[in-house]
Amino acid sequence: MGNGVPAAVRGTGQVCLKMTSGKTLVLKDVLYVPSMNRNLVSVSLLLRQGLKLVFESNKVILSKFGVFVGKSYESGGLFRLSILNNYSSFSFNVVYNNYNYINDVWHSHLCHVNFEAIKRLSDMLLIP
């Protein structure tokens, strides 16, 4: 971590982000680190997955094979991807097996949806 404190990785998986452009960005080999209170995407991860990033002024343009994928805007020293939160999905192989802990994590990751919605997503095998 940036503060020099190690953080435990509890799983790996993929994240599908629905960009405001209408395109879906699939990030593979994403690490699940419960102690992080922000979702971070590294530039090197995006490059390894074939994306081209062009930095100009306070924004980043993302493209793949010459096709526009989306934008990211600078905010508070970080670039925030322009995504539609309601249409993003997560798929992780979680190593930690404490049910209540996992519920709390998904509750946070899904913008504090109610636990019944989390149960429905789990029943549909959309989250573990």
N, C-alpha and C positions, 0 to 999 in steps of 0.2 A: 504494500500500500504506500501511498505518498508520504505517510507519517512514519514509515519504517516499521510499523507493526504488522506482522504476518496475519493473513486472514485465511480461514479454512475454506476450501472449495468443497461443497457438499454434493455437487453433481455437474453434469455437462448435458448439453442439449442443443436445441435450435429455437430460434425466435423468428416469427414472421411478422414483419412490420408493414402495415398498410400506410404508404406514404400519401401525403395530401395530393400528390400528382396522380393518384389512382393506381400506381404501380405497387407491387408487393416486393419488399426486400427481405430475403431469407438469409438470416445469419446462422451459420453452422459452427459447431464446436464452441458454443457460448458457455462460459463458466457460471455456475450458480454459487454465489457467495452471499449467504444470508446476512452477514455483518455489514455489508455495504448498504448505505441508505439511498444511493442513487444508482441508476442503470447507466453504465458507461460502455461506450463502444470505442475500441482503439482504431486509429487510422490504419495501422498495419493489418488488423483483422479485415477491414474493408478492402484493402489492396490485395491481400491473399485470396479474397473471394472474387477477384476479377473486376472490382469497381475502379473507376478513374475518378479522382477527386481534384477539382479545380478551385483553389482558394482565391477569392477576389473580394476586396473590401471586408465587410463583416459577414460574408456568407460563403458557403461551400456548395458547389454544384456536383452532384453525383450522377455518373453515367456508367453504363456497361455496354461494351461493344458498340459504342457510338450512340446508344439510345439513352435519352434522359430518364433518370430514375427518380430524383428528388433533390431537395435542397436542405441545407442546414444553416441556421443563423446563429451568430455569436450572441451569447447572453451570460453575463457574469463570469467572463473568462473561459467559458466552454462553448462549444458549438452544439446546439440542440437540433436534432433531426425533426423535420416537419412531418409528423405522423398523425394518423387518426387513431386515438387511443382505443376507441370502441371496437376497432377491427384488427387489433394485434392479437397474436396467439403465441403461446409458449408450449414447448414440449421438452421436458427435462427428465433425465434418468437420475432421480434423487437418491443419494446414498444414505441420507439421514431418515430414519423411519419413525419419528415421533409424530403421530397424527395431528395432535393439537398444534405443534410447532409448524408443521407444513400448512395447516389451515391458516395460521397467522401470517405466514410468509405469503401465501397466495392472496389473502385478504389485502395485504399491502401492495403486492405487485399488480393487482387488478383494480387499483384505485379505490380500495375500501368497499368493494361490493359486499352485499350481505352473504352470510355463510350458506344460505340456501342456494344461492346462485353458484357458489363454489362447489357445493355438492352436486348440482345438476351438471356442471362442466366436468366434474370427475366421473359421474355416471356415464357421460357421453364419451369418456376416454380422451377428453381434450386437455386435461391436466391430471397429474398423478394423484 
